[in-house]
């Protein structure tokens, strides 16, 4: 039953991610038209300003999942409930402390806002912006605390509940915002709607968690040992957020300084598609953490343990390989239709980054291994090194080759830091046979995805209409890729595994 829940959870997660993208595009267009450039721009400015507080969250939701998963697989049932109480209460204690820190830093933001935006906001706009900021602070803290409950549920292999709530929230948010902004055209209502939905999700999730699992939050259960063992992972996740933020902005910043705003706009397309791809690629990872925790607790021999990681990697290849080869096949008309014919250069730039990202994401389930072993800091340091390398090479390569130089710099940094260095670490530290893992992950999948992509690209190349090329390419690629994979690529046990987890009850 838990296997079926995981399959349904992955499906709902992708539905939620897709709905978030579609609703995000629709709402950005609707809100801009409904509120106007000034009011909507004011909200976006304040929202971006408040988002920096997210850096102070330290990833306690992920720490909760890791700690509870370890507790559940330690094998001593007599002390299980006590250990659960200690871990639950300790991580909540850390989160409440960090919430106070977020609030204090938020107050500094609040009183500094007028001085920071004195050149671009009127006195009335500053007063209005401060009201929005206070509501955003509350929403950030509520959303942050909700991650703890969701992390606990994930550790208990509750794959559906939180994901379903997230999907409903995305759709409900879009519907409510359209209704409210149509009736009352004030940008502060965006923050109010988000806060009301955030509090509702928190209460529903908290009540569900408390009634089903009877875990209590109590200061007397705060445990110094749990606190000490949780801090390295918290720091690692903080460092990872910083490096991700830097990676998301460094290329655009350097391009803006060295080239032009038009070049930044073009690179922003590349960055958006790359971010969307990375988000889709990492959806299944956290779902496998409880299973990885169980397998690590068994102390399996290296080859047998590596074998347990093959199917999660194959699932990633099915999803990410399909997106990558599909983008190769009909990505050019996609960009032409969505962003305009003048932006089709972004297709090649995006492909250059997506290829190493796909290779990196192939073994993304190993992030769960790092989390269970409390070694996430190693990856965070590798990401930091990748970022510094990216910055240096971006400056050099931009001077040599322009935008494509920045793209190549990012791709090389990913290959060296995320793939080579981390691959060697996994091999040495956890005895995971990386080459075997990649070979098994790609077998019967990637070759057919590449063939389907190449055939579709050849057909699309001769279609003049971008819209027709996009539609025809998408249909042809899906039929060819999944048809060949199902008929020739998947082994009988692969098909049985997919059916158990996604179509009917698993044992």
N, C-alpha and C positions, 0 to 999 in steps of 0.2 A: 504493500500500500504506500509506503514511503517513497519507493521508486516512482510510482505513478504520480505522487505529489510533486516530486522533483521535476518530472517531465512537464506536468501542468504548470508548475511554478516558472520554469524556463519559458514556456509558451506565453504565459501572462506577462512575464518580464519584458519579452520582446514586444508584445502588444502595447504595454505601457510605454516603452521607449519610443515605439513608432507613433503612438498617440501623442506623446509629448512633443515629438518633432513636428507633426502635422499641426497640432493645436498651437505650438509656439510660432510657426510661420503664419498661421491664420491670425492669431491674436496680435502679433506685432504689426501686421498690416491694418487690422481693424482698429486697434487702440490708437495708432498713429493718425488715422483718418478721423476717428471720433473725438480725440482729445486735442489734436493739433500738435504742431512741432514743439511749441513752447512747453505746454503742460506735460506732454509725454516725455519730452527731452528732460524736463525737470525730474520726473519720476525715475527715469533711467539713470540719471546722474547720481541721485541719492541712493538708488538701489546698488549701483556699482560701488559707491563709497562704502555702504554697509557690508557688502560682500566680503571685504577684507577681514571681517570678524570671524568668518568661517575658518580662517587659518588657525584659530585658537581652539578648534574642536578636538584635536589630537586623536581622532578616529576611535573613540571609545566604543562605538557600535561594533566595529570589527573586533576590538579587543574582547568585548562581551561574547561574541560568537566563538572566538578562539578559546577563551577560558572555560566557558560552559561545555564546549565540545570535549575539551581535555578532561574535565570533571566526569562527564558521562562515560568516558572510556578508561577510567582508572581502575575499575573492577571492584572497588570496595563499596558494596551496597549499603553497609551499615552506617557509613559516615557520608553517604552521598548527599542527603538533604542538607546536612550541616555545611558541606563544602559548597553546595550550590548557593546557600544563603550568604556565605562569606564572599564568594566571587560576585554575586549579584549586588550585594550591599556595598562592597568596596568600589566596584566600578561606578555604581550610582553616586557614591560619595565623591569620587574623582570628577564625575560629570557635573555634580552640583557645585563643586568648588570652581571648576572651569566656567560654569555658567555665571558665577559671581565675577570672575575675571573678565569674561566677555562683556558683562554689564558695565563694569568699571571702565574698560577701554572704550565701550560704546558711549559712555558719558563724556569722555575726552573728545571723541568724534563729534558728539552733539554740541559741545560748547566751542569747538574749533570750526564748525561748519561755516559760520558767518565770515570768519577771517579767510578761510580757504577759498571760498567762492565769492569774495567781495567784488571781484572784477566782472563776474558773469551773472550774478543774481541781484535782483533788487531787494530792498529790505522786506517787502511783503513776501517775496519768493523765499527768502531765508526762513521766515516764520513758518510758512507753509511746509517747506522742506524739513524743518525740524519735527513737525507733527508726523510726517511720513516716516522719518527716521526712527522715532520712538516705537511706532507700530512694527517696523521692520526688525528692530532689536528683539521685541517680544516674539516675533515669528521665528527668528533665527534660533532663539533659546528653546522654544517649544519643539521645533523640528529636530534640534540637536538631541534633546532628551528622548524624543520618539525613536531615534536610532538605537538607543539602548534596548528598548523593548523589542524592536524588530530583530536586533542582533541575538537576543535571547531566544526568540521564536525560531530563528534560522538554525541555531545550535540544536534545538529540539526537533529539527527536521520538519518544521511547519513551513513548507515551501509556498503555500498558496495564499494564506490569509493576508499577510502584509503586502504581497504583490498585487492581490486583488483590490485591496484598499487603495493602493497607489494608483492603479488604473482608474478606479472609480473617481478618485480625487482629480486626476488630470482632466477627465471628461467633464466632471461637474464644475470644475474651475472655469473651463472655457464657456460653458453654458451660462453660469451665473454672472461672469464678467460681461458677457455680451448683453445680458438683460439689464444689469445694474448700470453699466456705462451708457447704454442707450437711453435710460431714464434720467440718470444724473451724471453729467459729464465732468467728473472730478477725478484726478489721478490718485488721490489718497484712497479711493475706494478699492483700487487694486490691492493695496497693502492690507486693507481691512478684510477683504474677501479671503486673501491668503492666510491671515491670522485666524479667522473664524474656522476655515477648513483645517488649518494646522492643529488648533486646539481640539476640534472634533475628532480628527484622526488619532491624536494623542490619547484622548479619553477612551475611545472605542478600543484601541490596541491595548491600553493599560488594563482596562476592565477584563478584556478577553484573556490576557496573560495571567492576571491575578486569580481569576476564577478557575482557570483550567490547570494551572501549575502550582498555585498556592505558595509562590515564592514571595517572601516579605523583604521590605527595605527597612533595615534597622542599623543605627549607629553602633550598637553593641556587636554587630556581626562584621564591622569593619576590621579587616585583617592586614597587618603590616606586610606579611609575606606576599600576599596576593598583590598588594600595592607595589612592592618592589619588583616583582616579576612582570607586572603590567607596564611599568614605566618605559622600559626599552622599546616595546612595541609602540607605545604612544608617541615617543620621540621619533621613531622610524616613520610613522604615519604622518606626523607633522612635517618632517623633512620631505616626505614624498609629495605632500600637498604643495610645499614651497617650490619644489623642483618642477612639478606639473604646471604650476602657475607660470614659472619662468619659461618653461618650454613652450607654453601657449602664447607667450607674449614677446619673447626675445627676438624672434625672426622679424615679426611685424615692427618692433621698435627699431631694430637695426636697419631694416629696409626703409622705414620712414625717415631715418636720419640720413641715410646714404643715397636714397633714390628719390621716390616721389609718392604722393598720396594715392595716385592711380595704381602704383605698384603694390602699395599696402592693400588696397581694395582687392586686387587680383589675388594676392597671397592669402587674404582673409577667406576666400572661397576654398582654397586648398586646406587651410586650417580648420574650417568648419566641417568639411567632409572627413578629414583625418580624425577629428574629435568624435564625430558620429560613428565612424568605423571602430574606433577604440572602445567607445561605450557599448556598442553591440557585441564586440569581441569579449568583453569582460563580464557580460551578464551571467553566463553559466558558472563562472569561477567560484563564487561564494556558495553556490548551491552544493558543491561537492566537498566543502570543508568538513562536514560531519563524517562523511564516508572516508575521506583521507585520514581524519583523526583516528577512526577505528582501525584502519589498516596499519597506521604507524604504531598504534598501541600493541598490535600483534607481533611486532618485531620480525616482519617477514624478511626472507633473504632478498638481497638486492634485485636479482632478476625477477623474482615473483612480485616484489613491490613495484618495480618499473612496469610490469605487466598490468597492475591494477590502474595505472595512470593512462594506459593506451586509449581506452574508450572515451574518457573525458576529452582527451586531445583530438580524437576522431570527430567528436561532436563539434568541437571548435572549428576543425577543418571543414566540415560540412557547411557550417554557417559562414565563417569568414572567407573560406576559399570561394564559395559561391558569390559573395559580395565582391571580392577582389576581381575574379575573372569576369563577372558580370559588368563591373565598372570598366574593365578593359574593353569589353565587347561593345557596350553602348553608352559609355560614360561621356564621350564627346557630344553626341546629340542631347544627352541629359543636361549637360552644362549649357549648351546652346539654348535649349528650351527654357530652363529655369533662370539663367543669369544673362543670356544674350550671346549672340554669335561672336562678339568681340572678346569674350572671356574663355574661349575654348582652349587656350594655352594652359589653363588650369588643369586640364585633363592629364597631360603628360606630367606636370609637376606633382599632381596628387598621386599618380601611379608610382613615381619614384619613392615617395614616402610610404605608401601603403604596402609595398612588397616587403621591406624589412619589418614593418609593423606586424604583418601577417605571420612572418616567421617567428617573431617574438611572441605573438599571442598563441602560437601553436601549443606551446607547453605552459600556458598561463596557469594551469592547475597547480604547477609547482609553487605558485605564490601561497597556496594553502599549506604546502609542506613547510615553507618558511614560517608561516604564522603559527602552525602547531609547534614547531621547534623553537619559536620565539626568536627567529633570526631575520625578521623583516628589515631590521636596520641595515643588513648587508646589501639588500636590494636598493634601499633608499640611498645609501652611499654611492652605489654604482650609478644610480640615476643622477645624483648630484655631479659625479664625474662626467657623465654623458652630457649634462647641461653645460658645464664649463667648456668641454670639448666642442660642443655645438656652437657656443658663442664665439670662440676663437676662430673656428673654421668658417663660420658664417661671414665674419668680417673679411677674412682673406678671400673666400670664394666669391663673395658679392663683387669685390673689385675686379675679379678675373672674368666672371661669367654672368653677372646680373642675378635675377631672381632664381634661375635654375641652380646657381651656385649655392644659394641659401638652402634650397631643397636637397641638393646633394650632400651638403654639410650635415643636415639633420639625419639623412639616411645613413651616412657613414657612422655618425655618433651612435645611432640605434644599433647598428650591426656590431660595433665594437663593445659598447657598454652592456646593452640588454641581451644580446645573443651570445657573443663569444665569452665575455668575462663571466656572466651569470651561468652560462652553460658549463664552463670549467668548474665553477663553484658547486653547482648541483652534482656534477660528476664526482668531485673530490669529497665533498662534505656528506652527501646523502647516498653516494654510490648508485645514482640513477644513470642508466646507460642512455645518454642523450641521443646519440646517433640512432640507436635501436628505436627509441621513442618516436623520433621524427620519421623514420622509415615506416614504422607501423601506422603512424598517424596519417601519412599521405597515401599509403598503399590503397589502390582501388578508388580513390577519391580525387586527389589533385590532378592526376593525368586526364581524367574525363572532364573535370572542370576546365582545364586548359584547352582541351580539344574543342569543347562546346564554345568557349570564349573566342578561340581563333576562327572557327567556322562562322559564328555570329558576327564577329568583327568584319570578316570578308563580305558578308551579305549586306551589313549596314553601310559599309563604305560606298556602295553603289546607289544608295537611296538618298535622294536630294533633299527631301523634306525632313527637317530635324525631328518634328513631332512624330511623323510616321516611322522614321528610323528608330526612334526611342521605343515606340509601342511594339513594332515588329521585332526589334532586337530583344526586348525583354521577354516576349512570348517565346521566341525561338530559343533563346538561351535557357530559359527555365525548362522547356520541354526536353531539349538535348541533354543538358547537364544532369538533371535529376532522373531522366529516363535511363541514361547510360549508367549512372551510379547505381540505381536500383537493380537494373538488369544484369550488369557485369561487374560492378565495383564492390558492392557489399557482400560480405560472406553470410552464410545462413545464420550464424550466431549473432552477427551485427543486426540483421533484420529482426531476429527474435528479441534482441535487447531493445531496439527502438520501439517495437510494438508493445513490449511490456511496460516501458516507461512513458509512452506517449499515447497509446491507443487503448490499452486495457489494464486491468489490475495486475500489479506485480506481486511476486511472492515475497 
